[in-house]
Structures are given as structure tokens and as C-alpha cells.
Amino acid sequence: MRAALIALMLAGVTAAGVAGVATSQPDQFGGGGGQGRQRQRGFDQAPMLDVQGNTPYDGRFVFIRLRYNTGFGGFGGRRGGGPQWSHDYPRGEVHFTKILNEITYLKARPDGSNILSLDDPELFKFPVAYMAEPGFWSMTDKEVESFRAYLQKGGFVIFDDFREPEGHWDNLQAQMRRVLPDARWIEIDDGSHPVWHSFFEIADPLALTAHPTYAGMGLRLTYWGVFEDNDPKKRLIAIANVNGDLSEYWEYSDTGFAPVDLNNEAYKYGVNYVIYGVTH
């Protein structure tokens, strides 16, 4: 019964879309940023979202989007409209935090995200961080040291929206070797790890297919984790959706671009990641 009610709630929230509040955040992108991105594929029929900029820590769960420099020029990317780390901003996190507030007691901030650099001291106030397009990620030595400390002190990071054939997975692994030189990635997509059972029961993580924007690429989604002391029985520090793009599902969930059932499944993965991150 609980699973059925949650499924109905997810479908209702997904179909209804989300209304935004407050002011836009153009300075984070050095230009129009998030507002311009909303007028891309399918958004001419979707409601515009006005989102608030970074807000001080107040005890609520806040979606943290990591901002990084890139070794490939810093702006542009697959769809343009801002730097690679901003892909799916702001609709992805606004829609996702709406879901968190509907089905959990996290009291997530509903009107956007905090965008933080890897060496920002504010990052240590938040247990979960998200990075888009880590295939373009690069770091300064200061950022390496700060991000290492964040993860070792209990931080949890989600890597999303990247494709293995384009070398993105290789770059993510190379950057993480700088952060945690002894760490190794371990595949965790057999459904046995606690992250798949932290809120929803996800028995087969591989059941979620690649987002329609990846159609025709022949990509196979896999899920990999980094653990404390490379021990799968210890805390999961980082999770990578290889060849996956959960936030693309979240971003377009009010447009009909992907089937509702797939959007709902993508929300479940995100909810499980966050609940695991705040409880471990």
C-alpha cells in the first residue's frame, strides 16, 4: 500500500509541474544562465521558474550543485547555455526538491540550490553534493585538498550526466585519483548495497533505461561507488551514474519528454541517494 501511494504521489507531482519563487541567479553563470536554459528543448510549453540564489545555512536540506573549472574552455558543452556543471539547472533541482518535500521529512529548500566551488568552506555545512558533467571537471590543488577533506569528514557526492564513450568516465576517475589517490571504484549495481534500500526498494538498479536524449548511443548504465578504505561494508563516499543522467529526467519531468514511469524511477534513485547521504 505504501509503495502504491508513493507511486501515485510521484506521478501526480511529476504531471503537475512545479512553480518557482523569488529572484533569478544570473551572476552564477556570468550571464543569463539558468533562465536562458529554460527556453531550450521543450521548455516553451513549460512554466518558467524564478529561482533564488545561494542562501545561508538554516538547517534545511539544500541541494548543493558543485561548480568547477574545466580543461575544455569552461563554457558551452552539449547544449550550450552555460558551463557544463550547470546542465539541468535550475529545473532539475527545483523539481527534485519538490519531490523530497512531498514524500520525506527532510524539509528541503524548494526554490533552487546553492552553487558552491569545491574549496568553498560553506560546502562543509551540507552532507550531500551533486556534480553534473564530471567529464569536463578539473581542479586546482587547493580544490583537491578541500574536496578531500569534505569527503573524509562525512560528505557524500553524486556524479551524474556523463558518457563513457566520450572519455567522461576516464576524466572522472582521473580527478578522483587526485582527491583520493588510494581509492578505487567498485561496481554496485547488483541491488545489494544499502543505498538501493535507504528509502525506496530498488531491487534492480539496471532496470532504469538511459534518458531519451541518449537514444541511439547504445549506452549501458552502470553504477559505481567509492568507499571508505575501499571496503564496501563501510561508508559509501561517492556514487557515479556511468552513462546515466538522472537530473535530465527530473529537469523535463513536467514536459512529457520522457514517460512518467521513467521520470518517477529517476526520482526514486535521487531520493535514495540523498537519504543515504544524510544518514551515513
C-alpha positions as CSV (number, residue, x, y, z in Angstrom):
1,M,0.0,0.0,0.0
2,R,2.8,2.4,0.9
3,A,4.6,1.8,-2.4
4,A,1.3,2.3,-4.3
5,L,0.6,5.6,-2.5
6,I,4.1,6.9,-3.2
7,A,3.9,5.9,-6.9
8,L,0.6,7.9,-7.2
9,M,2.2,10.9,-5.4
10,L,5.2,10.8,-7.7
11,A,3.0,10.6,-10.8
12,G,0.9,13.5,-9.5
13,V,3.8,15.8,-8.7
14,T,5.5,14.9,-12.0
15,A,2.5,15.6,-14.1
16,A,1.6,18.8,-12.3
17,G,4.9,20.6,-12.7
18,V,6.5,23.0,-10.3
19,A,6.0,26.7,-9.6
20,G,9.1,28.7,-8.6
21,V,9.6,31.8,-6.4
22,A,12.0,34.6,-5.6
23,T,14.6,36.0,-8.0
24,S,16.8,34.7,-10.7
25,Q,20.5,33.9,-10.3
26,P,22.3,35.1,-13.4
27,D,25.6,36.0,-11.7
28,Q,26.4,32.4,-11.1
29,F,26.9,31.8,-14.8
30,G,28.4,35.1,-15.9
31,G,25.3,35.8,-17.9
32,G,21.7,34.7,-18.4
33,G,22.4,31.2,-17.1
34,G,19.5,29.3,-15.8
35,Q,16.8,31.4,-17.2
36,G,18.1,31.1,-20.7
37,R,18.4,27.3,-20.3
38,Q,14.7,27.1,-19.5
39,R,13.8,28.1,-23.1
40,Q,15.6,25.1,-24.6
41,R,14.2,21.9,-25.7
42,G,10.5,21.5,-24.7
43,F,10.5,24.5,-22.3
44,D,8.5,26.8,-24.4
45,Q,5.4,24.9,-23.1
46,A,6.7,24.6,-19.6
47,P,6.2,27.3,-16.9
48,M,9.2,29.5,-16.3
49,L,10.9,29.1,-12.9
50,D,12.2,32.0,-10.9
51,V,14.9,30.7,-8.6
52,Q,16.6,32.1,-5.6
53,G,20.4,32.4,-5.3
54,N,22.6,30.9,-2.6
55,T,21.1,31.2,0.8
56,P,22.8,30.9,4.2
57,Y,22.6,27.6,6.1
58,D,19.5,27.4,8.2
59,G,19.2,23.7,9.0
60,R,17.1,22.8,5.9
61,F,18.4,20.3,3.4
62,V,19.8,22.2,0.4
63,F,20.6,20.8,-3.0
64,I,24.3,21.6,-3.5
65,R,25.4,21.9,-7.1
66,L,29.2,21.8,-7.4
67,R,30.8,24.5,-9.6
68,Y,34.2,23.6,-11.2
69,N,36.7,24.8,-13.7
70,T,37.1,22.8,-16.9
71,G,40.0,21.8,-19.0
72,F,37.9,22.5,-22.2
73,G,37.3,26.2,-22.1
74,G,34.7,26.4,-19.3
75,F,31.6,27.2,-21.3
76,G,29.4,25.6,-23.8
77,G,29.1,21.8,-24.0
78,R,26.5,19.6,-25.5
79,R,23.6,22.0,-25.3
80,G,25.3,25.3,-24.5
81,G,23.6,27.8,-22.4
82,G,26.2,27.8,-19.6
83,P,29.1,25.8,-18.2
84,Q,28.9,22.1,-18.1
85,W,28.4,22.0,-14.3
86,S,25.1,23.9,-14.8
87,H,23.4,21.3,-17.0
88,D,19.8,20.7,-15.9
89,Y,19.9,23.8,-13.7
90,P,17.6,25.1,-12.3
91,R,14.7,22.8,-13.2
92,G,16.4,19.6,-12.2
93,E,16.9,20.5,-8.6
94,V,13.7,22.5,-8.2
95,H,11.6,19.5,-9.4
96,F,13.7,17.1,-7.3
97,T,13.4,19.0,-4.1
98,K,9.7,19.3,-4.6
99,I,9.6,15.5,-4.6
100,L,11.7,15.3,-1.5
101,N,9.3,17.6,0.3
102,E,6.3,15.7,-0.8
103,I,7.5,12.2,0.4
104,T,10.1,12.8,3.1
105,Y,10.6,14.8,6.3
106,L,13.8,16.5,5.1
107,K,12.2,19.9,4.7
108,A,14.3,20.6,1.6
109,R,14.7,24.2,0.4
110,P,12.2,24.3,-2.6
111,D,13.3,27.3,-4.6
112,G,16.7,26.4,-6.1
113,S,20.1,25.3,-5.0
114,N,23.3,26.6,-3.5
115,I,26.1,26.6,-6.1
116,L,29.4,26.1,-4.4
117,S,33.0,25.7,-5.5
118,L,35.0,22.7,-4.3
119,D,37.1,24.8,-2.0
120,D,34.2,26.9,-0.5
121,P,34.1,26.5,3.3
122,E,30.3,26.6,3.1
123,L,30.4,23.1,1.5
124,F,31.2,21.6,4.9
125,K,27.8,22.6,6.2
126,F,26.0,20.3,3.7
127,P,26.2,16.5,3.7
128,V,25.3,15.8,0.1
129,A,26.7,17.4,-3.1
130,Y,25.9,16.9,-6.7
131,M,28.1,17.3,-9.8
132,A,26.9,17.4,-13.4
133,E,29.1,16.5,-16.4
134,P,32.2,15.4,-14.5
135,G,33.8,14.5,-17.8
136,F,34.8,18.2,-18.0
137,W,35.8,18.6,-14.4
138,S,39.3,19.9,-13.4
139,M,40.6,21.2,-10.1
140,T,43.3,23.4,-8.6
141,D,45.5,21.9,-5.8
142,K,43.5,23.9,-3.3
143,E,40.3,22.4,-4.5
144,V,41.7,18.9,-4.4
145,E,42.7,19.4,-0.7
146,S,39.4,20.9,0.3
147,F,37.3,18.3,-1.5
148,R,39.3,15.5,0.0
149,A,38.7,16.9,3.5
150,Y,34.9,17.3,2.7
151,L,34.6,13.6,1.7
152,Q,36.8,12.3,4.6
153,K,34.7,14.3,7.1
154,G,31.5,12.7,6.0
155,G,30.5,14.4,2.8
156,F,28.7,12.4,0.0
157,V,28.9,13.3,-3.7
158,I,26.7,12.2,-6.6
159,F,28.3,12.3,-10.1
160,D,25.7,12.4,-12.9
161,D,25.2,13.3,-16.6
162,F,28.2,11.9,-18.4
163,R,29.0,9.3,-21.1
164,E,31.8,6.7,-21.1
165,P,32.5,6.7,-24.9
166,E,33.3,10.4,-24.8
167,G,36.1,9.9,-22.2
168,H,34.0,11.4,-19.4
169,W,34.3,8.4,-17.1
170,D,38.1,8.4,-17.6
171,N,38.3,12.0,-16.6
172,L,36.1,11.5,-13.5
173,Q,38.4,8.6,-12.4
174,A,41.5,10.7,-13.0
175,Q,40.2,13.6,-11.0
176,M,39.1,11.4,-8.1
177,R,42.6,9.8,-8.0
178,R,43.9,13.3,-7.3
179,V,41.3,13.7,-4.5
180,L,41.7,10.2,-3.0
181,P,44.8,8.6,-4.5
182,D,44.2,5.2,-2.9
183,A,40.5,4.9,-3.7
184,R,39.2,2.6,-6.3
185,W,35.7,2.5,-7.9
186,I,33.6,-0.6,-7.2
187,E,30.6,-1.5,-9.2
188,I,27.4,-1.6,-7.1
189,D,24.6,-2.2,-9.5
190,D,23.5,-5.6,-8.3
191,G,21.0,-4.1,-5.9
192,S,22.5,-5.4,-2.7
193,H,24.1,-2.2,-1.4
194,P,22.1,-0.2,1.3
195,V,21.9,2.9,-1.0
196,W,19.3,1.0,-3.0
197,H,17.2,0.4,0.0
198,S,17.6,3.6,2.0
199,F,14.0,4.8,1.2
200,F,12.6,3.1,-1.9
201,E,13.3,-0.6,-2.6
202,I,15.3,-0.6,-5.9
203,A,16.0,-4.3,-6.4
204,D,17.5,-3.9,-9.9
205,P,19.2,-0.6,-10.4
206,L,19.9,-1.5,-14.1
207,A,16.2,-1.6,-14.8
208,L,16.2,2.2,-15.5
209,T,17.0,2.9,-19.1
210,A,19.1,5.7,-20.4
211,H,17.3,9.0,-20.9
212,P,15.8,9.6,-24.4
213,T,18.4,12.2,-25.1
214,Y,20.9,9.3,-25.1
215,A,18.8,7.3,-27.6
216,G,20.8,5.6,-30.3
217,M,24.1,5.8,-28.5
218,G,23.9,2.2,-27.3
219,L,24.9,3.1,-23.8
220,R,24.6,0.8,-20.8
221,L,24.0,2.4,-17.5
222,T,26.2,1.2,-14.6
223,Y,26.6,2.4,-11.1
224,W,29.9,2.7,-9.3
225,G,30.9,3.7,-5.8
226,V,33.9,4.8,-3.8
227,F,34.0,3.5,-0.2
228,E,36.0,4.4,3.0
229,D,39.1,2.2,3.0
230,N,37.9,0.6,-0.3
231,D,35.6,-1.6,1.8
232,P,32.1,-2.0,0.5
233,K,30.9,-2.7,4.0
234,K,31.9,0.8,5.1
235,R,30.5,4.2,4.2
236,L,29.8,5.0,0.6
237,I,31.6,8.3,-0.2
238,A,30.7,8.8,-3.8
239,I,28.4,7.3,-6.4
240,A,28.7,7.7,-10.2
241,N,25.8,7.1,-12.7
242,V,28.0,6.0,-15.6
243,N,26.2,6.7,-18.9
244,G,23.3,8.0,-16.9
245,D,21.5,11.3,-16.4
246,L,19.0,11.3,-13.6
247,S,18.7,15.0,-13.5
248,E,17.7,15.1,-17.2
249,Y,14.7,13.1,-16.2
250,W,14.0,15.5,-13.3
251,E,14.5,18.5,-15.5
252,Y,12.0,17.5,-18.1
253,S,9.5,15.7,-15.9
254,D,6.8,18.4,-16.4
255,T,7.1,18.4,-20.2
256,G,6.1,14.9,-21.3
257,F,9.5,14.4,-22.9
258,A,10.0,11.1,-21.2
259,P,7.4,8.6,-20.0
260,V,6.1,9.4,-16.5
261,D,7.1,6.0,-15.1
262,L,10.7,6.6,-16.1
263,N,10.7,10.0,-14.6
264,N,9.3,8.5,-11.4
265,E,12.0,5.9,-11.3
266,A,14.7,8.5,-11.7
267,Y,13.3,10.4,-8.8
268,K,13.5,7.3,-6.6
269,Y,17.2,6.9,-7.3
270,G,17.8,10.5,-6.3
271,V,15.7,10.2,-3.1
272,N,17.7,7.1,-2.1
273,Y,21.0,8.8,-2.8
274,V,20.0,11.8,-0.6
275,I,18.6,9.7,2.2
276,Y,21.7,7.5,2.3
277,G,23.9,10.6,2.3
278,V,22.2,12.3,5.2
279,T,22.1,9.1,7.3
280,H,25.6,7.7,6.8
